[in-house]
């Protein structure tokens, strides 16, 4: 599958999961909801890997990286997200995640030694400015209440934890370890961590098995976890964690479209300008210029073909 297709899958699906999470918040404790989601996803991936006879045995060192990936990005990060949406509107949480490209770029530079491109940094800045402009009206409604402050802190923590998870994945992928099996193990560790968190926090395991909850859980598990994380970590392997993080810029735009359809969100001039900036930032960040030598080679080839004709 092409890089563009993988990118589109992540943006379109994750852009709709923000709304799906709202059906989870009132039906189950956040820690329990995250445990259910990734526990089911892990079971599917590990069963599929066993059926396909994919490698399921890894060294303790690799399991340590799977655990780091799962406990940070598939446990603690999502618990923070679920709690954050209890205190602030989902748009503000989406704005927080729009900083993922910049955080990912800095993390990749510090932990992986990945060079920082000015073009990539400029694209991230444009995207972040666009998303901030889109949700400017949300910020205008916020006050300095303890709930808002807590929601902002949880959102920031979720972004940082997600960045650590991505770096852990990039680490073992550099060693040629990738595919469904490592992702299944990471999700299993994430689910286990969420269970422990629920027990330590004394959360209730009572679940409201209503139609909307079951539908949202199925969607979050299959599409929002199995499909998109598989696509995302494939992108991390292909283009690196910094550029893969630009998914976090366009995802809020999709969330906004869903909100306008299902929640009556009104589009304004600021909204459209923000969307344009977010798209421009993604194009700038993802665009890879053709090397001069390759261009010259193509031009020479074309010239030779024309001459021969």
N, C-alpha and C positions, 0 to 999 in steps of 0.2 A: 504494500500500500504506500502511496506517495506521502511525502512529508506534509504537503498541503492538505491532503485528506485526513491525516491523523490530527493535524492542527484544528481542522474544521469540526471533527468529531468531538474533541475536547471542549472547544468553545461552545458549540451548540448544546451539548448535553449538560455540561457543568453550568451553563447559563440558565438552565431550567431547574437545576437541583436546589437553588436558593429558595424557590417557591415550594418545592417538594418538602424541604426541611420544616416548613411552617406547620405541615400536617403531623409532624413527629413531636413537636415541642409540647403540645397540650395532651398528648396521648401517652407519653412515656418519659421517664427521667432521661436527661441528655446522655449520661454515661451508659445507661441500659440501651438506649436507642443506637448509640455508636457501636456497642458490643454486638447487638443483633445484626446490624448492617454489615460489619466487616467479618463477623463470625460466619454468616451465611455466605458471603463472598469468598472467604478463605476456603470453606468446605467445597464450594463449586470448583475453584481453581485447583485445589490439591487433588480432588477426585478426577478432574479432567486431565491433569498431569499424569496421574497414575494410569488412567485409561489409555493415554497416548504413549505410555512408557517413557515419559520424560524423566530426567534426572531429579530425584527428590532428596538424595543424600548429599549433604554439604559439610564442610569442615566447621568446627566450632567457631573459627574466626569469621567465616562467612555468615554463620548464624548470628553472630554478634552484630554484624552490619545489618542483617535482615531485621533483627530486634530493634536496633536503633532507628531504622527506617519506619518500622511499624509503630513503635512507642511514641515517636515524635510526630510523624505526619499522619498516621492513621488511628491514633488514639488521642493523645493530648491536644493536638491541633484541632481535631473535629469536636472534641468535648468543649473546647473554648468557643468554637463557632456556634454550636448549639446553644450554649449559655449566653453568648453575645447577642443572639437574635431574640433573647428574652428581654433584653434591656434597651436595645437600640434597633432602629429600623434596618431591614436587610440591606438597603442601599448603602448605608454607612459601612456595614461589614464588607460589602463589595468594593467600596472605595479603598478600604484597608488592603484588600487583596490585590488591588491594582498596583500596589507598591512591590509586588512579588518580583517583577523583572529587575528592579534596581537592587533589591535584597539578594536575589539570586546571582546577579552579576558580581556584587561585592563578595558574597560567600564563595563563589567559584574562584574569584581572584585570591582570596585568603587561603582557602582549604585545598584547592586544586591547582593553583598557579595559572589559571586561565587568564590570558591577556584581556584587558578591558578596551573595547573598541569605542571610539568617540561616536561613531554612527549608531551603535547599539545603545549607548547611554543617551544619545539625543532622542532616539525612538522611544525609549522608556520614559523620558521626561515629557515628551509630547503626549504619550498615552496616559500618563498619570494626570497631566493637566486636563486632558479631555474628560476623563472619568470624574475628576473633581468638579469640573464645570457642569457635567450632567447632573450630579447630585448636590449642586450648590444649594438648592431649595431645602434639601434634607438638613444640611448643616445649619441653615438659617432657622430651622425650627427647634434646634437642640439648645438646651440650657445646660448650665454647669451643675446638674444634679448628680448625686452620687451614682445613680443607676447609669447615667450616660458615661460618666468617667469610667465606671467598671466595664461597661460595654466596649469602650475604646481600648482599654488595657487588654481585655480578652482578645479583641481583634488583632492588636499588635502582637500579642503572644502567639496567636494562631499562625500569623504570617511567618514569624521567626522560626517556629517549630517546623512548619512546612518546608522552610528553606533547609533546615538541618536534615530533614528526611530526604530531600532531593539530592543533597550532597552525598549522603550515605549510599543512595542508589547509584549515583555516578561513580562512586569509588569502586564498587564491585563490578559495575559494568565495564570499567576500564580493564578489568582482568578477564573479560570475555564471558562473564556470568550474566545472563539475561533470560527473559522469557517468562512463562506463566508460573513456573515453580517458585522462583525467588519471590515473586509478587504474592503468591499464595501464602508463603511462609511469613512474609512481612505483615499481611493482613491478619494472619492467625495471631501473631504477637500483638498486633494492635487491638484485636478483639479481647485477648487475654488481659492486656493492660487495662482495657475499659471495664472488664468484669471486676478486676481488683479495685479500680477507682470507685466503682459503684458500691462495692462492699465496704471499703474504707470510709466512704462518705455517708454510708447508711441509707442509700437510695432505695426507694420502693421498687420492687420488681413487678408491680401491678401494671398491666398493659391494657389499654383500651383498643381491642381488636375491631375497630370500626372499619368500614369500607375505605374511607380516605386514608387511614393509617396503613392498612395492608397494601393499598395501591402505591402509596408513596414509598413504603419500605421495599416493595418489589422493584420499583423504578430506581431507587437509590442504590439497591444492591446490584442489580444486573447492569443497568446503564451507567449510573453514577459512580460505581466502584469497579466492577469487572472490566467493562468495555473501555471507559475513559482512562482508568489508571494504566491499563495495558497499553493504550495509545500514547499516554503521556510519557511513560518510562521508555517507550520505544523512541519517542522524540528526544528524551534526555540522552539516550545512547547515540542518536544520529547527530544532533545539533548542539548538545551540551545543555547544562541546567540553566544557564543565564538566558539563552534565547528561548528555550522551552517555557520559561517563566512568563513570556509575553502573552501566554494564554490568559493570564490573570487580568490583562488589560481589556480585551474584548469581551470576556465573560460577563462583566456587569452590563455591557450594552445589550447583550441577549436577554439578561435578566430584566432590563428595562422594557424591552419589547413584550416580554411575558407579563410584566406588571401592568402595562398599558392595556393588555388584552383581558387579563383576569382580575385586575384590581383597580381599573379605571385611571391609571396614571396618565397625566396630561402632558403632551409634548410641547415644548416651548422653543424659542429661538436659541436659548442657551443649551437646551438638550441637543438640538441638531448640530450646533457648533461643536459641542463636546464629542458627539459620535464621530464627526469628521476628523477631529484631532486624534481620537483613539485609533481610528482606522489608519490614518496617516502614520502614526507612531508605529503601528504593527508592520505596515509595509516597509517602512524605513529600517526597522530592526531585523526583519526576516529576509530582506533583499540581500542577495550575495552577488556582488559585481563579478563579472567574468574577468579572469586574469588577463593582463595585456598580451602575454605570450599566446594564450589560447585564442584571443580575438585575432591576433595577427595570423595565427595558423589557419583559422577558419577563413579569413579574408584571402590568404594565399591559395587555399584549396579552391575557394569559389572562383578566384581569378584564373587558376589553372584550368578549371572545368569550362569556364567561359571561353578561354583561349582555344582549348581543344575542340570545342563545338564549332 
